[in-house]
């Protein structure tokens, strides 16, 4: 069902995403390959949950590892 959604245009190799768009929000379901480091960037607020696997994420200079079932939040315009 998720992969039937429109695919996101993501500029990082090894990342795929499918978009569920509302009037005032957007949900993107990501499939991330072990690709190394993604360039730092910032944008609107973001919330995420790891469904399977793990991710090391640096938000505002603080690095944490998130695993199955963990959630994270990235505030608006904070570099990550």
ABEGO torsion letter per residue (X at the ends): XAAABBBBBBABBGBBBBBBBBAABBBBBBBBBBAEBBBBBBBBBBBBBBABEBBBBBBGGBBBBBBBGBBBBBBBGBBX
